[in-house]
Amino acid sequence: MTDKNSGFTLIEMMITVAIVGILAAIALPSYRNYIIRGHRSEAATVMLQVAQEQERYYTMNNQYNIGATQVSPLGATGTSVLYNITVVSGTAPAGFQVNAVPANSQSPDTQCGTLTLDALGNKGSSGTYSTADCWK
């Protein structure tokens, strides 16, 4: 009678660990990029809401509410701020520009960087991706 031990050998365990490591190395950056894109989309939505509020203020007061606009940083209700959103005077007369600067965990977003939106609806970004890709 031979007594066979059942279980995994060291080689089988090492192969399993290597496969899991390779899968993690591929999946983690993809997941991180997915999260960054989601936060970027949320920032764009908030910027469009701020622009709409500016236009509403302009309709009632015949001027934009530059500097007095209270914009809570995106992600302020969570654990950390993701974007610092500000409203500044625009380049056009009587205009405004909404800026969303990545902060904290969103700082690695070098593809799009700072997102901008002006009173005429012109969208921009300071990163390496095209503006159309950043504002999807």
C-alpha positions in Angstrom: 0.0 0.0 0.0 1.3 3.4 -0.9 0.3 6.4 1.1 -0.3 9.3 -1.2 -0.2 12.7 0.4 -2.9 15.0 -1.0 -2.3 18.7 -1.2 -0.4 21.3 -3.2 3.3 21.2 -3.9 5.5 24.2 -3.6 5.7 24.5 -7.4 2.0 24.5 -7.8 1.6 27.2 -5.1 4.3 29.4 -6.8 2.6 29.1 -10.2 -0.7 30.1 -8.6 0.9 33.1 -6.9 2.6 34.1 -10.1 -0.7 34.0 -12.0 -2.5 36.0 -9.4 0.3 38.5 -9.4 0.1 38.9 -13.2 -3.6 39.4 -13.1 -3.3 42.0 -10.3 -0.6 43.9 -12.3 -3.0 44.1 -15.2 -6.2 44.8 -13.4 -5.1 47.4 -10.8 -4.0 50.1 -13.3 -7.2 49.6 -15.4 -9.3 49.9 -12.3 -7.4 53.0 -11.2 -8.0 54.6 -14.6 -11.6 53.7 -14.5 -12.0 55.5 -11.1 -10.2 58.6 -12.3 -12.4 58.8 -15.4 -15.5 58.5 -13.2 -14.4 61.3 -10.9 -13.5 63.5 -14.0 -17.0 63.0 -15.3 -18.5 63.9 -12.0 -16.4 67.1 -12.0 -17.6 68.0 -15.5 -21.2 67.6 -14.3 -20.6 69.9 -11.3 -19.0 72.5 -13.6 -22.0 72.5 -15.9 -24.3 73.0 -12.9 -22.1 75.9 -11.7 -22.2 77.5 -15.2 -26.0 77.1 -15.2 -26.2 78.8 -11.8 -24.0 81.6 -13.1 -26.4 82.1 -16.1 -29.4 82.1 -13.8 -27.7 84.8 -11.7 -26.9 86.8 -14.8 -30.5 86.7 -16.0 -31.7 88.2 -12.7 -28.8 90.7 -12.0 -27.3 91.4 -15.4 -23.9 90.4 -14.2 -22.1 87.2 -13.2 -21.5 86.3 -9.6 -17.7 86.2 -9.8 -15.8 85.4 -6.6 -18.9 85.2 -4.4 -20.0 81.8 -5.8 -19.8 79.2 -3.1 -18.6 75.9 -4.6 -17.9 73.1 -2.2 -15.0 71.0 -3.4 -16.0 67.9 -5.2 -15.8 65.0 -2.9 -16.2 67.2 0.2 -18.9 64.9 1.6 -16.6 61.9 1.4 -13.2 61.3 2.9 -11.2 63.6 0.7 -11.5 66.4 -1.8 -11.2 65.2 -5.4 -11.4 68.5 -7.3 -11.1 72.2 -6.2 -13.7 74.0 -8.3 -13.5 77.8 -8.6 -15.2 80.5 -10.6 -13.0 83.4 -11.9 -13.5 86.2 -14.4 -13.3 85.1 -17.9 -11.3 86.4 -20.9 -14.5 87.7 -22.6 -16.0 90.9 -21.3 -18.6 90.2 -18.6 -17.7 86.5 -18.7 -16.7 83.8 -16.3 -14.6 80.7 -16.2 -15.1 77.6 -14.1 -11.9 75.7 -13.2 -11.7 72.2 -11.7 -8.2 71.4 -10.4 -7.5 67.8 -9.5 -6.6 67.2 -5.8 -5.6 64.4 -3.5 -6.3 61.0 -5.0 -7.3 62.6 -8.3 -3.9 64.4 -8.7 -2.4 61.6 -10.8 -4.9 62.6 -13.6 -2.2 64.0 -15.9 -4.2 62.9 -19.0 -6.7 65.8 -18.5 -5.3 67.9 -15.7 -7.3 71.0 -14.9 -10.7 71.2 -16.6 -12.1 74.6 -17.7 -15.5 75.8 -18.8 -16.3 79.4 -19.8 -19.4 81.5 -20.2 -19.7 80.7 -23.9 -19.6 77.0 -23.2 -16.1 76.5 -24.4 -14.5 73.5 -22.7 -10.8 72.9 -22.1 -8.2 70.8 -20.3 -4.6 71.2 -19.5 -3.5 67.6 -19.9 -2.2 65.4 -22.7 -5.6 64.1 -23.9 -7.8 66.0 -26.2 -10.5 68.2 -24.7 -13.2 66.0 -26.4 -11.8 62.9 -24.6 -11.6 64.7 -21.3 -15.2 65.9 -21.5 -16.8 62.6 -22.4 
